[in-house]
């Protein structure tokens, strides 16, 4: 059974849930994350959410034929692998997300690998600038990884480790035009970015975070302060009356709760901590959009149903529909 939390959704113009299935995994080296959206939708979560919220719900897939990782045949472009595919896919995601967000709907994007964040963050940011000219979008990045490498600092060249850099303008379009669709109106202010759950961060990313004064709560911080205090600090830092987008990577959770993901990292958030984050964001009244990414049904011998239910609980909590057994 579920119950409705007290969520005001004061930043939305209409009670409408737009689900965008970003079924791509071309930003990552491992196959399977493009199947995540279908697995989530097939779980029946949105039937339950729609009945509880009473909102119209639309579901649309970005690509009819998902772009999957393939054996590399083209050389990396300026340090990026599959730049053409990821640039085009994220452009489509950005346009879909923007169209719904501009109408003031709640946009829930399902990944896919975390390169989709280039599309979601830029689409939401552009819409918020137009809907609220005097405000800036805040982004909470809930992840074991910082995803803020640039093509120059990345050791792997995989763009799923670069979405924050592209969405903020730290990474620039390539000389061949890839990611040239990202304009200033799409970009976020790094002073409105908050990380929670970090525990596997490259040295180059640590330098970027320090140089730009980005607010980052590692798992050590969560253990020291407790998740409730961390959320107090995060929301205080963002400020009231600030539209919020949360990008939730399932690998932010401990592998006990999310085994079916491509890059699990031990000692992560508990499921209770993950749902606490999303619940607090929903209850703020400022949450306008959300990503849930990196559920990978192709990970061998993992418990997919456990991972799906963890992701579903996180999404329900953000929308104000919570499990009583949480």
BELDA-V720371 format. One line per field, one symbol per residue. phi: phi as a letter, one per 20 degrees, with the letter a starting at -180 (. if undefined). burial: # if it has 16 or more other ideal C-beta (glycine too) atoms within 10 Angstrom, else .. A space follows every 10 residues. Layout:
BEGIN
phi = ???
burial = ???
END
This chain:
BEGIN
phi = .cceeecelf eeebfbdded eeecbfeded foffeggfff fffngfffff ffemegcdcc efcfdgedgc ffddffdlnd elffffffff fffgfffggf ffeneedddd emffffggff ffffffffgf fcgecdfecd deafdelcfe gfefeemeff ecgffffdnf edgffenfmf ffdgfeeeef fddcecofbb cfffffffff femffcdeff ffffenfffg fgffffffnf ldfcddddef ffffggebfe bfcfcfmeff ffffffgfff ffffndfdab dccmfcfeff ldefffffff fffffgffen dcefef
burial = .#....#.#. ##...##### ########## .######.## #.#.##..#. .##.#.#... ###..####. ......#.## ###.###### ####.##### ##.####### ########## #########. #...###### ########## #.##..#### ########.# #.##...##. ##...###.# .######### ##.##..##. ...######. ##....#..# #.###..#.. .######### #####.#### #####..##. #.######## ########## #########. .#.#..#### ########## ##....
END
